[in-house]
């Protein structure tokens, strides 16, 4: 039996607690002054990246994870910071588009 992720049905949003159905994460206009950027919790980020929660804390201790905000004892990650961090970890050996890679010998 294949276990279905609790993220199923949320479109682009990886948080099961999302009340907007995820549309706000990828379609938000950063130029708009009337919307706050969504913030992700440590469990949300861990689930999105497919890593254990402890890995997020370990990355923070080593200064390797995405930039974060602290609100009291809560740690939150801005979606734009997560995007930038993920983009900075793109494999340089992978092609941008299918069919553009040269044959490896």
C-alpha positions in Angstrom: 0.0 0.0 0.0 1.4 3.4 -1.0 1.2 6.0 1.8 -0.4 9.2 0.6 1.3 12.4 1.7 -0.7 14.7 3.9 0.2 17.3 1.4 -1.9 15.8 -1.3 -4.6 18.2 -2.6 -2.8 21.4 -1.6 -1.5 22.3 -5.0 1.7 24.3 -4.7 1.3 24.6 -0.9 3.1 22.0 1.2 1.5 22.9 4.5 -1.6 21.0 5.5 -2.5 23.9 7.7 -2.8 26.3 4.7 -6.1 28.1 4.7 -5.7 29.5 1.2 -5.3 26.2 -0.6 -1.7 27.1 -1.5 -2.5 29.7 -4.2 -0.8 32.4 -2.2 2.6 30.8 -2.2 3.5 30.9 -5.8 1.2 33.5 -7.2 1.8 36.2 -4.6 2.9 39.5 -6.1 6.0 40.7 -4.1 5.4 44.3 -5.3 2.1 44.4 -3.5 2.2 46.3 -0.2 -1.0 44.9 1.1 0.1 41.3 1.4 2.6 39.8 3.9 4.9 37.2 2.6 4.0 33.7 3.8 6.2 32.2 6.5 6.9 28.5 7.0 7.5 26.8 10.3 10.3 24.3 10.8 8.0 21.3 10.3 6.5 22.8 7.2 10.0 23.4 5.7 11.2 19.9 6.7 8.1 18.4 5.0 8.6 20.4 1.9 12.2 19.5 1.6 11.6 15.9 2.6 14.1 15.9 5.4 13.7 15.3 9.2 12.9 18.3 11.3 16.2 17.8 13.2 18.0 18.3 9.9 16.6 21.9 9.7 17.8 22.6 13.2 21.2 21.1 12.4 21.5 23.2 9.3 20.7 26.3 11.3 23.4 25.5 13.9 26.0 25.1 11.1 24.7 28.2 9.2 23.8 26.0 6.1 20.0 26.4 5.9 17.8 29.2 4.5 17.6 32.5 6.3 15.1 32.5 9.1 13.2 34.8 11.4 12.8 34.3 15.1 9.6 35.3 16.9 10.1 34.5 20.6 10.9 30.8 20.5 9.4 30.3 17.1 11.5 30.0 13.9 9.9 31.0 10.6 11.2 31.0 7.0 10.1 33.4 4.3 9.0 31.7 1.1 11.3 33.9 -0.9 14.3 33.0 1.3 13.5 29.3 0.9 13.2 29.7 -2.9 16.6 31.5 -3.1 18.2 28.9 -0.9 16.8 26.0 -2.9 17.9 27.7 -6.2 21.4 28.1 -4.8 21.6 24.3 -4.3 20.7 23.5 -7.9 22.9 20.8 -9.4 25.2 22.6 -11.9 25.6 19.3 -13.9 21.9 18.9 -14.6 20.5 20.5 -17.8 17.9 23.3 -17.6 15.7 21.7 -20.2 15.2 18.1 -21.3 17.3 17.1 -24.3 20.0 19.7 -23.8 22.5 17.6 -21.9 25.5 16.3 -23.8 26.2 12.6 -23.7 28.6 11.7 -20.9 31.4 9.4 -21.9 
